[in-house]
Amino acid sequence: MTSEPEQQIGVGAPDAFQRLWTPHRMAYIQGENKPSGPEAEDGCPFCLIPEKSDEDGLVVARGQHVYAVLNLYPYNGGHMMIVPFRHVADYTELDDAETAELADFTKRAMTALRTASGAHGFNLGMNQGAVAGAGIAAHLHQHIVPRWGGDTNFMPVVGRTKILPQLLADTRKMVADAWPAG
């Protein structure tokens, strides 16, 4: 069933496109919650998250050296990050125990996401430095983005919008409940 798009007043020149408003994204675009400098005491969110409850911080699991947390601005539902508790910027600054636990938590995150949501694949990555795309370059974090066959659609391209089918709090609980024991 198709219909003519309705004219939306106040959105600029008429172009027959509907607008999907996502004002919550402005917080990310404007740098809300970004640290004021490179030190932990400059407001690093990755240093502040462990001080919160798991529910309030969106923490999925905590280890001795690292923790798993949902991304507040996810690329896909279940987008998670593995973050060392210690405030370090570069992968080469991790000690052996931190490196080992980061690798172990990456494997557990993938297992939990497969169990909880049936993820078909993953994008894993670290952006080292602002020039490499790190939004918070002063504190190392590895992204784990679950992927499903056919999860790409027109929304990001046309609507510059991501469709997330579940509230972050519900996703956090679902993945935390599926987190494998260590």
C-alpha positions in Angstrom: 0.0 0.0 0.0 1.6 3.3 -1.1 0.5 6.8 -0.5 1.7 10.2 -1.4 4.0 11.6 1.3 2.4 14.3 3.4 4.1 17.7 3.4 5.9 18.3 6.7 5.8 22.0 7.6 9.1 23.6 8.8 11.5 21.1 7.4 13.0 23.2 4.6 12.3 22.9 0.8 9.7 20.3 -0.1 11.4 17.2 -1.4 8.9 14.4 -0.9 11.0 12.9 1.9 9.5 12.1 5.3 11.7 13.1 8.3 12.4 10.8 11.2 13.5 13.0 14.0 16.1 11.7 16.4 16.9 14.6 18.7 18.6 12.3 21.2 21.5 11.9 18.7 22.4 15.6 19.2 23.9 14.7 22.6 26.5 12.6 20.8 27.0 15.0 17.9 27.6 17.9 20.3 30.0 15.9 22.4 27.9 15.4 25.5 29.7 13.2 28.1 33.0 13.6 26.3 36.0 14.2 28.6 37.4 17.8 28.7 41.0 16.4 28.4 43.1 13.3 28.3 43.3 12.5 32.0 40.9 10.2 34.0 39.9 13.2 36.2 38.9 15.2 33.0 35.5 13.5 33.1 36.3 10.2 31.3 33.0 8.3 31.0 34.8 5.0 30.9 36.3 5.8 34.3 32.9 6.9 35.7 30.8 4.0 34.5 32.3 1.4 36.9 31.2 3.6 39.8 27.6 3.2 38.8 25.3 0.2 39.3 25.4 -2.3 36.4 21.9 -1.1 35.4 22.6 2.6 35.5 26.0 2.2 33.7 24.7 -0.4 31.2 27.4 -2.7 32.4 26.9 -6.3 31.2 29.8 -8.0 33.1 32.8 -7.0 35.3 36.1 -8.8 35.4 39.3 -8.1 37.4 40.9 -5.8 34.8 38.1 -5.0 32.2 34.4 -4.7 32.0 31.8 -5.1 29.2 29.3 -2.2 28.7 26.7 -1.4 26.1 27.4 1.5 23.8 25.2 4.4 24.7 25.2 5.4 21.0 25.0 2.0 19.3 25.6 1.1 15.6 23.3 -2.0 16.1 21.3 -3.4 18.9 23.6 -5.1 21.4 26.7 -3.0 20.4 29.0 -3.6 23.3 32.5 -2.4 24.3 35.2 -4.1 26.4 36.9 -1.4 28.5 39.9 -1.7 30.8 39.3 -0.3 34.3 42.7 1.4 34.1 42.8 4.7 32.2 45.1 3.9 29.2 44.8 5.2 25.7 46.8 2.8 23.6 46.6 -1.0 23.2 50.3 -1.3 23.7 49.9 0.2 27.2 48.0 -2.8 28.5 49.8 -5.3 30.6 49.6 -9.0 29.9 46.8 -9.7 32.4 44.7 -6.8 30.9 45.3 -8.0 27.4 44.3 -11.6 28.3 41.1 -10.6 30.0 40.2 -8.2 27.2 40.5 -11.1 24.8 38.6 -13.4 27.0 35.8 -10.8 27.5 35.6 -10.3 23.7 35.0 -14.1 23.3 32.4 -14.1 26.1 30.6 -11.1 24.6 30.3 -12.8 21.3 29.0 -16.0 22.9 26.5 -14.0 25.0 25.3 -12.0 21.9 24.9 -15.2 19.9 22.9 -16.8 22.8 20.8 -13.7 23.6 20.1 -12.4 20.1 21.2 -15.0 17.5 23.9 -12.7 16.0 25.2 -14.1 12.8 28.5 -12.3 12.8 30.4 -9.4 14.4 32.5 -6.4 13.7 35.3 -6.1 16.2 37.6 -3.1 16.4 39.5 -0.5 18.3 40.0 3.1 17.0 43.4 4.1 18.3 43.6 7.9 18.5 41.2 10.7 17.4 42.5 10.6 13.8 41.5 7.0 13.6 38.0 7.7 14.7 38.1 7.2 18.4 35.3 9.2 20.0 37.0 9.0 23.4 40.7 8.5 22.4 42.1 8.8 26.0 40.6 5.6 27.2 41.0 2.4 25.2 37.9 0.5 24.3 37.1 -2.4 21.9 33.9 -2.4 20.0 31.8 -5.6 19.5 29.0 -4.9 17.0 26.7 -7.8 16.4 25.5 -8.3 12.8 22.6 -10.3 11.2 22.0 -11.3 7.6 20.0 -8.5 6.0 20.6 -6.0 8.9 21.5 -3.3 6.5 18.6 -1.2 5.2 17.8 2.2 3.8 17.3 3.9 7.1 21.0 4.9 7.8 21.4 6.1 4.2 18.2 7.9 3.6 17.0 8.7 7.1 20.4 9.0 8.7 18.7 7.0 11.5 19.4 3.6 13.2 16.5 1.4 14.1 17.0 -0.2 17.5 14.3 -2.6 18.4 14.8 -2.7 22.1 15.6 -0.2 25.0 19.2 -0.3 26.1 18.2 -1.4 29.6 16.4 -4.4 28.2 19.3 -5.3 25.9 21.7 -5.0 28.9 19.7 -7.4 31.0 19.2 -9.9 28.1 23.0 -10.0 27.3 24.0 -10.0 31.0 21.7 -13.0 31.6 23.4 -14.8 28.7 27.0 -13.9 29.8 29.0 -17.1 30.1 30.7 -17.9 33.4 34.5 -17.4 33.5 
